Amino acid sequence: MGAHRVMRQDDNGNRFLVAAGLERAEAERLAAEFEARGHKQLYWVEAEAQEQDDAAG
């Protein structure tokens, strides 16, 4: 399982990182919690890029 992050886009189109390093279920729960607040911002979950663990090999 990879790490996931929650992103936000405001009503001006600016995108921000809300939280990172989460399990997918936790990221989805957090995004849903923010969405439920009724603000104009858009929240979504995306997978974080996997780092190359064996860069030397």
Contacts in CASP RR format, 6 or more apart in sequence:
PFRMAT RR
TARGET T0000
AUTHOR 0000-0000-0000
METHOD contacts of the structure
MODEL  1
MGAHRVMRQDDNGNRFLVAAGLERAEAERLAAEFEARGHKQLYWVEAEAQ
EQDDAAG
1 23 0 8 1.000
1 24 0 8 1.000
2 24 0 8 1.000
2 47 0 8 1.000
2 48 0 8 1.000
2 50 0 8 1.000
3 20 0 8 1.000
3 21 0 8 1.000
3 22 0 8 1.000
3 23 0 8 1.000
3 47 0 8 1.000
3 48 0 8 1.000
4 21 0 8 1.000
4 22 0 8 1.000
4 23 0 8 1.000
4 24 0 8 1.000
4 26 0 8 1.000
4 27 0 8 1.000
4 45 0 8 1.000
4 46 0 8 1.000
4 47 0 8 1.000
4 48 0 8 1.000
5 17 0 8 1.000
5 18 0 8 1.000
5 19 0 8 1.000
5 20 0 8 1.000
5 21 0 8 1.000
5 22 0 8 1.000
5 27 0 8 1.000
5 45 0 8 1.000
5 46 0 8 1.000
5 48 0 8 1.000
6 17 0 8 1.000
6 18 0 8 1.000
6 19 0 8 1.000
6 20 0 8 1.000
6 22 0 8 1.000
6 27 0 8 1.000
6 30 0 8 1.000
6 31 0 8 1.000
6 34 0 8 1.000
6 43 0 8 1.000
6 44 0 8 1.000
6 45 0 8 1.000
7 15 0 8 1.000
7 16 0 8 1.000
7 17 0 8 1.000
7 18 0 8 1.000
7 43 0 8 1.000
7 44 0 8 1.000
7 45 0 8 1.000
7 46 0 8 1.000
8 15 0 8 1.000
8 16 0 8 1.000
8 17 0 8 1.000
8 18 0 8 1.000
8 34 0 8 1.000
8 41 0 8 1.000
8 42 0 8 1.000
8 43 0 8 1.000
9 15 0 8 1.000
9 16 0 8 1.000
9 41 0 8 1.000
9 42 0 8 1.000
10 16 0 8 1.000
10 40 0 8 1.000
10 41 0 8 1.000
11 40 0 8 1.000
11 41 0 8 1.000
18 30 0 8 1.000
18 31 0 8 1.000
18 34 0 8 1.000
18 43 0 8 1.000
19 27 0 8 1.000
19 30 0 8 1.000
20 48 0 8 1.000
21 48 0 8 1.000
22 30 0 8 1.000
24 45 0 8 1.000
24 47 0 8 1.000
27 45 0 8 1.000
28 45 0 8 1.000
31 43 0 8 1.000
31 44 0 8 1.000
31 45 0 8 1.000
34 41 0 8 1.000
34 43 0 8 1.000
35 43 0 8 1.000
END
